[in-house]
Structure formats: C-alpha cells, structure tokens
Amino acid sequence: MTVVTNVVKPVLYGMLASVILLGVYFVVLT
C-alpha cells in the first residue's frame, strides 16, 4: 500500500497543480 500511495500522491498533486494553472490561465486570458 505504501508503494501505491507514494506513486499516486505525486500524480494527484500534479493533476491538481495543472488544473489550478489552467484555471489561472483561463481567468487571465478572458
């Protein structure tokens, strides 16, 4: 389980960061 969490956590954080960045870009562009 620890290996799975170690692999999943960075992926989830990366997805959250990309979603936040996309949201910021949309707010700035519009």
Distance bins in CASP14 RR format, pairs under 12 A and 6 or more apart:
PFRMAT RR
TARGET T0000
AUTHOR 0000-0000-0000
RMODE 2
METHOD distances of the structure
MODEL  1
1 7 0 0 0 0 0 1 0 0 0 0 0
1 8 0 0 0 0 0 1 0 0 0 0 0
2 8 0 0 0 0 0 1 0 0 0 0 0
2 9 0 0 0 0 0 1 0 0 0 0 0
3 9 0 0 0 0 0 1 0 0 0 0 0
4 10 0 0 0 0 0 1 0 0 0 0 0
4 11 0 0 0 0 0 1 0 0 0 0 0
4 12 0 0 0 0 0 1 0 0 0 0 0
5 11 0 0 0 0 0 1 0 0 0 0 0
5 12 0 0 0 0 1 0 0 0 0 0 0
5 13 0 0 0 0 0 1 0 0 0 0 0
6 12 0 0 0 0 0 1 0 0 0 0 0
6 13 0 0 0 0 0 1 0 0 0 0 0
7 13 0 0 0 0 0 1 0 0 0 0 0
8 14 0 0 0 0 0 1 0 0 0 0 0
8 15 0 0 0 0 0 1 0 0 0 0 0
9 15 0 0 0 0 0 1 0 0 0 0 0
9 16 0 0 0 0 0 1 0 0 0 0 0
10 16 0 0 0 0 0 1 0 0 0 0 0
10 17 0 0 0 0 0 1 0 0 0 0 0
11 17 0 0 0 0 0 1 0 0 0 0 0
11 18 0 0 0 0 0 1 0 0 0 0 0
12 18 0 0 0 0 0 1 0 0 0 0 0
12 19 0 0 0 0 0 1 0 0 0 0 0
13 19 0 0 0 0 0 1 0 0 0 0 0
13 20 0 0 0 0 0 1 0 0 0 0 0
14 20 0 0 0 0 1 0 0 0 0 0 0
14 21 0 0 0 0 1 0 0 0 0 0 0
14 22 0 0 0 0 0 1 0 0 0 0 0
15 21 0 0 0 0 0 1 0 0 0 0 0
15 22 0 0 0 0 0 1 0 0 0 0 0
16 22 0 0 0 0 0 1 0 0 0 0 0
16 23 0 0 0 0 0 1 0 0 0 0 0
17 23 0 0 0 0 0 1 0 0 0 0 0
17 24 0 0 0 0 0 1 0 0 0 0 0
18 24 0 0 0 0 0 1 0 0 0 0 0
18 25 0 0 0 0 0 1 0 0 0 0 0
19 25 0 0 0 0 0 1 0 0 0 0 0
19 26 0 0 0 0 0 1 0 0 0 0 0
20 26 0 0 0 0 0 1 0 0 0 0 0
20 27 0 0 0 0 0 1 0 0 0 0 0
21 27 0 0 0 0 0 1 0 0 0 0 0
21 28 0 0 0 0 0 1 0 0 0 0 0
22 28 0 0 0 0 0 1 0 0 0 0 0
22 29 0 0 0 0 0 1 0 0 0 0 0
23 29 0 0 0 0 1 0 0 0 0 0 0
23 30 0 0 0 0 1 0 0 0 0 0 0
24 30 0 0 0 0 0 1 0 0 0 0 0
END
